[in-house]
């Protein structure tokens, strides 16, 4: 089975790809490894299990708030 996410759900920075997941009512950044891209979707080859609750809208704002809170 292949795990695919919309390209916009994956935050790609220098040397790292992350997604925002919701766990136990809280948002967290999770590092993921991406594979092939096709038709606006990215293959996730590591760092995420099927069934994870991935944020697909507003994740840039959530990630910025999480990063600010960590500093």
N, C-alpha and C positions, 0 to 999 in steps of 0.2 A: 504494500500500500504506500502511496505517495502522499505526503502532507503538503498541501498548497495553501498559500495565503495571498491575498491581493498585494501587489507590489507596494501600495501606499501604507499597508499595515506594518511594513518592516522599515525601521529607522536605520539608515545606513550612514555610518560615519567613517572616519579614517581608521581602517583596520578592524572595525567591529560592526556587527549587525545586531540589532535588538528589536524586541517587540515588547509592548506593554500588555501584561496579563493581569486579570483580576483573580485574586486568591483570597478566600476567607473575607470578602468584603473590602479588600485593600488592593490598590494597584501596585505592581512591581515591574521593574525592567528586567527582562530576561535576555541574556546573550543567546543568539542562535547562529547556526551555520547554514548558509544558503547554498543552493545548487543552481540548477538551470532556471532560466526565466522564459516564460512562454505565455502569450495572450494576456498580458497584464497580471500574471501570477508568478510567484516565486516558490520554488521547491524548498522546503525546510528539511535539511538532512541531519540536523543535530540541535539539541538544546530545548526541544519542545516535544511534548507528547500529544497524540491525538486526544481530543476532548478538552484541551486547555482552553480557557476563556480569553481569547485574544481581542484586544481593543482594535477596532478597524476604523474608528472615526474620532478625531480629537486627540489622537495619541501624541502628537507633537506637543501640545499644551500640557498634557499629563506628564510626559517625559521631562519637560522643562521644570515643572513644579517638583517632581521627584528629585531631580538633580539639584535644584536650589535648596530643598530641604536637607539633602545629604551634606551640603557644604556649611 
